[in-house]
Amino acid sequence: MDTLSEHIILDQAADFLNDTHDDNYTEELNNEIFICDTEKDPLLLYHTVFLPLVYSMVFLLGLLGNGLLLMVLLQRRAHLRVTDIYLLHLALADLLLLCTLPFAVTQALTGWLFGNFLCKLVGLLNRLNLVCGSLLLAGIGFDRYLAIVHVVSSLQTRRPQTVHLICALLWLFCLAFSMPDVVFLSVKPTSNDSTWLQCQYNNHGIHSNNWLLVSRLLTHLLCFLLPLVIMGYCYTSVVFTLYRSQQSLEKQGAIRLAMVITLVFCLFWLPYNITLIVDTLVRLKILTQKTCQTRDALSVGLMVTESIGFSHCCLNPILYAFVGVRFRNDLLRLLSKHFGVCWPMLCARCFSKAPGFEMASTTSTSQYI
């Protein structure tokens, strides 16, 4: 099957880089041939400015937020609640996913410089943690559903040991799903420039392209559609359950947070999934690209929408943890103890709480979402 002349970074984190290094090249698509003048590459600005800037910001903010969340959770690892266990695994998955972004930026700027082993390893980490992070978000939504809608009947199943086992099985499933990337990914020079190396699906010929298409379909299902359906149903049930109960300010806040969590996930990942579907249809020759401008527009769309999706990693600590009173207080204590960071008014509020109030705060807003 004829495919676009493109460079793929780290599987699905990569379908947006279409660097070319000749003054012009010929593309054949759907039995039509057209020549693209790449002397003035319209994607050069995105590859050299937009991609490094956005991914650097996502990497730094995500590293800070998820790192702090991980430190807060590990401070009380002996007393983790069920939701805390999911958050711990989510923060770890987000951190590992973010660690693959510097490799993507480097490849965009200079080509792949890290050898064949790291090509396979980084590709595996990228896919593994992207899928696992999305499924963990669904797991958090389902746990909140059990805790609020089925309070009594879920007491036996919502145990830390059970959640640890579920998370371990989830990691193993995602690892098995990601292993084909190790088989198909390798480092080879591009067809246009023998000095420009790319980490892409090079091994096993047509089978690598078939896996790319199959993995895209499975990724749509596992990373977007399934989590969105589970979160939508679970948080809708949570909202109706809280709405029928006696209203209070904290319950109203929990209802708003449930809506925001689902809406944010949809808004951040829906554009990329739609753009990726269009690109897949082009690969399958169901849709056509008549001009170089449409090819470039699709490449830019993949790049921009994917960067939006990855930035969701930065919001997870805020949406799922630091909105709660308990997490905010633990974070302030952590910053004051280990980094000497203390804002007088906030620390005064944090440390002046009586033990009874702290106990109450742990069962307030955080028990709903």
Stockholm file with secondary structure:
# STOCKHOLM 1.0

chainA/1-369         MDTLSEHIILDQAADFLNDTHDDNYTEELNNEIFICDTEKDPLLLYHTVFLPLVYSMVFLLGLLGNGLLLMVLLQRRAHLRVTDIYLLHLALADLLLLCTLPFAVTQALTGWLFGNFLCKLVGLLNRLNLVCGSLLLAGIGFDRYLAIVHVVSSLQTRRPQTVHLICALLWLFCLAFSMPDVVFLSVKPTSNDSTWLQCQYNNHGIHSNNWLLVSRLLTHLLCFLLPLVIMGYCYTSVVFTLYRSQQSLEKQGAIRLAMVITLVFCLFWLPYNITLIVDTLVRLKILTQKTCQTRDALSVGLMVTESIGFSHCCLNPILYAFVGVRFRNDLLRLLSKHFGVCWPMLCARCFSKAPGFEMASTTSTSQYI
#=GR chainA/1-369 SS CCCCCCBCCSGGGCTTBCCCCSSEEEEEETTEEEEEECTTCTTHHIIIIIHHHHHHHHHHHHHHHHHHHHHHHHHTGGGCCHHHHHHHHHHHHHHHHHTTHHHHHHHHHHCCCSHHHHHHHHHHHHHHHHHHHHHHHHHHHHHHHHHHHSTTTTTTTCCHHHHHHHHHHHHHHHHHHHHHHHHHEEEEECSSCTTCEEEEECTTTHHHHHHHHHHHHHHIIIIIIHHHHHHHHHHHHHHHHHHHSCCCHHHHHHHHHHHHHHHHHHHHHHHHHHHHHHHHHHHTTSSCCCSHHHHHHHHHHHHHHHHHHHTHHHHHHIIIIITSHHHHHHHHHHHHHHSCCCCHHHHHHHHTCCHHHHHHHHTTGGGTC
#=GC SS_cons         CCCCCCBCCSGGGCTTBCCCCSSEEEEEETTEEEEEECTTCTTHHIIIIIHHHHHHHHHHHHHHHHHHHHHHHHHTGGGCCHHHHHHHHHHHHHHHHHTTHHHHHHHHHHCCCSHHHHHHHHHHHHHHHHHHHHHHHHHHHHHHHHHHHSTTTTTTTCCHHHHHHHHHHHHHHHHHHHHHHHHHEEEEECSSCTTCEEEEECTTTHHHHHHHHHHHHHHIIIIIIHHHHHHHHHHHHHHHHHHHSCCCHHHHHHHHHHHHHHHHHHHHHHHHHHHHHHHHHHHTTSSCCCSHHHHHHHHHHHHHHHHHHHTHHHHHHIIIIITSHHHHHHHHHHHHHHSCCCCHHHHHHHHTCCHHHHHHHHTTGGGTC
//
